[in-house]
Amino acid sequence: MTKKILIYAEVTRENYIHTVFFELANKAQELAEKLNNAEVNALLISKSGLAEEYKEAFVNSGINKIYAVEDDRFQPYCTDYYQKAALEIIKEIKPEIFLIGATNQGRDLAPRISTALHTGLTADCTGLDINEKGQLAATRPTFGGQLMATILCKNMPQMATVRPKVFKPAEKDNKKSTEIIYKNINLDDVPKHVEIIEFHKKLQNTINELDSAEIIVAGGRGMKNSEGFQLLKDFADKIGGVVGASRVAVEMGLASHDIQIGQTGKTVTPKLYIACGISGAIQHTIGMKNSNKIIAINTDAKAPIFEIADYGYIGDAFEILPELIILSEQFK
Ligand SMILES: Cc1cc2nc3c(=O)[nH]c(=O)nc-3n(C[C@H](O)[C@H](O)[C@H](O)COP(=O)(O)OP(=O)(O)OC[C@H]3O[C@@H](n4cnc5c(N)ncnc54)[C@H](O)[C@@H]3O)c2cc1C
């Protein structure tokens, strides 16, 4: 029988398919090949009409079947309704693997599903593979980020959540002939234990800025003080970038947690990542190592950040950054 990988196609409040779905769909093509060409299917729980509206995007992401459960009561997100819909589909199609984005919604839904199905869930994975026995090998940091653990799950489906930006979406279309399979789920008897009453907008939207930034100039303890971070900002402004920070810089009060990059912060994949005064601890590099090009500026030639950097400046960021600012003005 053909094996199945199911991916949760999260719908945002604005009724878009969350980008993490496309990243997972791309990774799933690779996993599917190792599972003797397993089917890659999507689970879409949404208000009416979205499966048809987004069909082209599913086709291009290499999805074989879209299991669409549509009902206007699915908006806004309601834990109990979504749990019931997801459980019914999973019980019916019995996927080997179920992948979910580690977003707020995914983090709410995934453990409820794994608990109900008595299966394991590896949360916040940074790597997914299929081992020689055909099992999902889900890798994630453990023991406070000191070790990377590859976790196997004995029960089905093998579940994992993955943060946005850990994998890349497909660069070219993965076109397949995609079928939409509509499913009706009776929500009338579902007790609502949790209800979203109101949304509060964040005042500072730096998170989205980091998400979409093509250039990030990030600072760590080596940037020492607010003048150091101002230098980063001046340089970032000159080259059309935004500022990011290590956790130590956040703890020193030099930057807000919103712009922390790493295991307990954001995962970013800009075209260019410039790490200034950052040593390159694994908990930091986990959040930025997939950047296209990495430049490191550090006084210590042995700093681990140089191991993943494409270009390195060994020297004082307080001397190098002002020179780069002058240089960038000349190239305007
Ligand atoms: C559970 C857990 C989760 C964590 N999550 C995160 C996370 O999400 N993100 C994160 O970043 N960290 C995280 N950490 C912390 C992480 O382990 C490191 O402590 C942290 O990344 C180090 O920050 P840093 O590189 O700024 O500081 P340091 O490691 O102290 O490095 C400072 C660097 O600056 C250099 N330097 C000093 N002066 C200059 C100068 N003038 N010019 C140039 N270079 C200079 C030094 O040579 C040094 O390499 C986590 C830790 C744990 C245990």
The ligand as an SDF file (V2000), in Angstrom:
LIG
                    3D

 53 58  0  0  0  0  0  0  0  0999 V2000
   18.0990   26.7630   26.5620 C   0  0  0  0  0  0  0  0  0  0  0  0
   18.9300   27.8360   25.9450 C   0  0  0  0  0  0  0  0  0  0  0  0
   18.3930   28.5580   24.9080 C   0  0  0  0  0  0  0  0  0  0  0  0
   19.1380   29.5630   24.3010 C   0  0  0  0  0  0  0  0  0  0  0  0
   18.5880   30.2660   23.2710 N   0  0  0  0  0  0  0  0  0  0  0  0
   19.3380   31.1950   22.6340 C   0  0  0  0  0  0  0  0  0  0  0  0
   18.8230   31.9130   21.5020 C   0  0  0  0  0  0  0  0  0  0  0  0
   17.6710   31.7520   21.0830 O   0  0  0  0  0  0  0  0  0  0  0  0
   19.6310   32.7940   20.8880 N   0  0  0  0  0  0  0  0  0  0  0  0
   20.9210   33.0390   21.2990 C   0  0  0  0  0  0  0  0  0  0  0  0
   21.6030   33.8770   20.6760 O   0  0  0  0  0  0  0  0  0  0  0  0
   21.4110   32.3960   22.3680 N   0  0  0  0  0  0  0  0  0  0  0  0
   20.6570   31.4950   23.0580 C   0  0  0  0  0  0  0  0  0  0  0  0
   21.1700   30.8810   24.1450 N   0  0  0  0  0  0  0  0  0  0  0  0
   22.4460   31.3640   24.6910 C   0  0  0  0  0  0  0  0  0  0  0  0
   23.6580   30.8110   23.9620 C   0  0  0  0  0  0  0  0  0  0  0  0
   24.0420   29.5940   24.5660 O   0  0  0  0  0  0  0  0  0  0  0  0
   24.8450   31.7890   24.0780 C   0  0  0  0  0  0  0  0  0  0  0  0
   25.1050   32.0510   25.4300 O   0  0  0  0  0  0  0  0  0  0  0  0
   24.6110   33.1140   23.3460 C   0  0  0  0  0  0  0  0  0  0  0  0
   24.1970   32.8890   22.0260 O   0  0  0  0  0  0  0  0  0  0  0  0
   25.9000   33.9060   23.3280 C   0  0  0  0  0  0  0  0  0  0  0  0
   25.6340   35.1880   22.8860 O   0  0  0  0  0  0  0  0  0  0  0  0
   26.7930   36.0770   22.2570 P   0  0  0  0  0  0  0  0  0  0  0  0
   27.3790   35.3680   21.1080 O   0  0  0  0  0  0  0  0  0  0  0  0
   26.2060   37.4200   22.0510 O   0  0  0  0  0  0  0  0  0  0  0  0
   27.8210   36.2120   23.5040 O   0  0  0  0  0  0  0  0  0  0  0  0
   29.2090   35.5240   23.7350 P   0  0  0  0  0  0  0  0  0  0  0  0
   29.1540   34.0710   23.5820 O   0  0  0  0  0  0  0  0  0  0  0  0
   29.7190   36.0630   25.0070 O   0  0  0  0  0  0  0  0  0  0  0  0
   30.1080   36.0620   22.5320 O   0  0  0  0  0  0  0  0  0  0  0  0
   30.4990   37.3780   22.3730 C   0  0  0  0  0  0  0  0  0  0  0  0
   31.4800   37.4020   21.2190 C   0  0  0  0  0  0  0  0  0  0  0  0
   31.8220   38.7440   20.9170 O   0  0  0  0  0  0  0  0  0  0  0  0
   33.1860   38.7900   20.5580 C   0  0  0  0  0  0  0  0  0  0  0  0
   33.6120   40.1810   20.7450 N   0  0  0  0  0  0  0  0  0  0  0  0
   33.8810   40.8160   21.9100 C   0  0  0  0  0  0  0  0  0  0  0  0
   34.1930   42.0960   21.6790 N   0  0  0  0  0  0  0  0  0  0  0  0
   34.1040   42.2620   20.3380 C   0  0  0  0  0  0  0  0  0  0  0  0
   34.3200   43.3910   19.4920 C   0  0  0  0  0  0  0  0  0  0  0  0
   34.6390   44.5950   19.9610 N   0  0  0  0  0  0  0  0  0  0  0  0
   34.1820   43.2040   18.1630 N   0  0  0  0  0  0  0  0  0  0  0  0
   33.8600   41.9860   17.6300 C   0  0  0  0  0  0  0  0  0  0  0  0
   33.6490   40.9000   18.3960 N   0  0  0  0  0  0  0  0  0  0  0  0
   33.7780   41.0440   19.7450 C   0  0  0  0  0  0  0  0  0  0  0  0
   33.8570   37.7780   21.4400 C   0  0  0  0  0  0  0  0  0  0  0  0
   35.0760   37.3300   20.8830 O   0  0  0  0  0  0  0  0  0  0  0  0
   32.7860   36.6630   21.4990 C   0  0  0  0  0  0  0  0  0  0  0  0
   33.0230   35.6870   20.5010 O   0  0  0  0  0  0  0  0  0  0  0  0
   20.4450   29.8710   24.7590 C   0  0  0  0  0  0  0  0  0  0  0  0
   20.9770   29.1150   25.7950 C   0  0  0  0  0  0  0  0  0  0  0  0
   20.2400   28.1160   26.3800 C   0  0  0  0  0  0  0  0  0  0  0  0
   20.8470   27.3110   27.4930 C   0  0  0  0  0  0  0  0  0  0  0  0
  1  2  1  0
  2  3  1  0
  2 52  2  0
  3  4  2  0
  4  5  1  0
  4 50  1  0
  5  6  2  0
  6  7  1  0
  6 13  1  0
  7  8  2  0
  7  9  1  0
  9 10  1  0
 10 11  2  0
 10 12  1  0
 12 13  2  0
 13 14  1  0
 14 15  1  0
 14 50  1  0
 15 16  1  0
 16 17  1  0
 16 18  1  0
 18 19  1  0
 18 20  1  0
 20 21  1  0
 20 22  1  0
 22 23  1  0
 23 24  1  0
 24 25  2  0
 24 26  1  0
 24 27  1  0
 27 28  1  0
 28 29  2  0
 28 30  1  0
 28 31  1  0
 31 32  1  0
 32 33  1  0
 33 34  1  0
 33 48  1  0
 34 35  1  0
 35 36  1  0
 35 46  1  0
 36 37  1  0
 36 45  1  0
 37 38  2  0
 38 39  1  0
 39 40  1  0
 39 45  2  0
 40 41  1  0
 40 42  2  0
 42 43  1  0
 43 44  2  0
 44 45  1  0
 46 47  1  0
 46 48  1  0
 48 49  1  0
 50 51  2  0
 51 52  1  0
 52 53  1  0
M  END
$$$$
